[in-house]
């Protein structure tokens, strides 16, 4: 078994400025991030902001807030005795993208970009935009130096790795041959059409057939705009990436004791190690516990069968216990596949709660469970 | 083979969504197995590059090819396909434009990565387009697949994934991509299609299930069932736990009946009752969606082939 993860030491450490919670979808990342935020503010007196990116507004629900927007809002009901504060914000992807555009171009150019249908599609639906914008927002929050601690809940991506891959994908996209090919005529003052019709042969025929004329004009405009704007953006994404590698950052892998979630956590751990990112530990969420650990599944089930007629209540209580023991056994086995593979990664567990968390009290309880 | 399909599952294209962690891949696989009963052939498709099907069936990662992944008693078979948008685009270009080598050149200059990056709606059109092709494909006048089951993106992204025309209409008013997306859109709104939502009896998955159903309904996409996964048997239906009776029962069964054991079992039983009360209210919330609902049991042995067959039987009975 791995060494225990000291969550309090992590949250209390003034040198730690960013905690990134990552893991597969549905493992309780958002709740864990929020619980860490509550504990950092209340117990460790830190001025904390929690950044969440989830369109399902789970954090909003779990923090009892009706709405989160792109600016941090102070969370009510936080004990301020130790001088801490908790703020929470939800990433507005489109607005963040718009802000980046405004920052890196002239107002007139920005207006052109906003009107371009490719921009509209990309800024609201681009797979990866959430990740880029989360990085951007994290960079912004860190740059203000206004926060003792920023807790980031990573996007509900297809893969937890997308968060790390986003900047690299952006660079690859911007450096791609395709983009340069499309840009060449824009730079030399010729139109897209001369490029497409003159120099590409079969390829151009396909592009024109599939895309159509208006679309090429839009694309040409968008590509030119990207070229003028994204140098700065890429630089910022690279800077944020470096912050993630810095010892001021701590990655916490969140996993539920299920095969898929643990597998995803293992991929992520490998990547973090390979990228020299500071992996602080793994949080095994929703682990069940029994108050009667010595009463075995088999004995409980045998007794339940015997008691069905005479004491149905005891029989059912024993069946509940047997199912719980079986679940614990499975969870320990599944969680063990991670801790065996990464014995050097400290682990903490959060005991499963009978009901879901949706208020600050609940988050406080989760935080207390997390420190053991 | 032909038009005849399972009367309880009349659609031919089953799209399975659900919040992450609810077991939608498992349910999609069980449905594919169930619908292959009686000598039928089904295709299980994944679209997100997660290789979840390969992991579930414990085989090597799936190529972009329809391969048999399971045989079913009575001569049926399940084939599996992991759709890759790049491969789908090349296949599509080849089909309509006979591109051949030029298609490979497109990939070399990064055109495909570029196209699917800059126009994400196009990626979804390619994925759903491939699903449509498999669903409607026939050979010698017979349908190749009796049913196609898609392990679809999760509830948070399902509306956008299936609302292909809206996404492409933003970008193109004419041309084959538009035609393609319109074909997909009408298939998804026809009785051939059925979108099922998998959930657990937990608050967030239920909320997302209801949100997804409302969203798909507004898009006129054909809805199927709500599938509650991991349902536990109803115990302690009388609803109360008394320590005195617990103690008596434990003594009768010659089990330890000390205070710690009695208190511990009582605590566990009460936690179960709290949980069940919550589950009951979530069932009521789900019922308000007005969709037929099936409950599948929690698999004690995990989702191995025996477990999948058990779920398949339950699904076919429902």
Interface residues (C-beta under 8 A of the other chain):
Chain A: X24 X25 X26 X27 X54 X55 X56 X58 X117 X118 X120 X121 X122 X125 X126 X127 X128 X156 X158 X159 X169 X172 X173 X176 X177 X178 X179 X181 X201 X202 X203 X205 X206 X207 X209 X210 X211 X212 X214 X215 X218 X219 X222 X256 X258 X259 X260 X261 X263 X290 X291 X292 X294 X295 X299 X303 X306 X307 X310 X311 X312 X313 X314 X315 X316 X317 X318 X319 X320 X321 X323 X324 X326 X330 X354 X355 X356 X358
Chain B: X19 X20 X21 X22 X48 X49 X50 X52 X55 X93 X97 X99 X102 X103 X105 X106 X109 X110 X111 X113 X114 X117 X118 X119 X120 X121 X123 X153 X154 X156 X160 X167 X170 X171 X172 X173 X174 X175 X176 X177 X202 X203 X204 X205 X207 X208 X211 X232 X235 X236 X238 X240 X241 X242 X245 X246 X248 X249 X250 X252 X253 X254 X255 X256 X260 X261 X263 X264 X265 X266 X267 X268 X269 X271 X272 X274 X275 X278 X300 X302
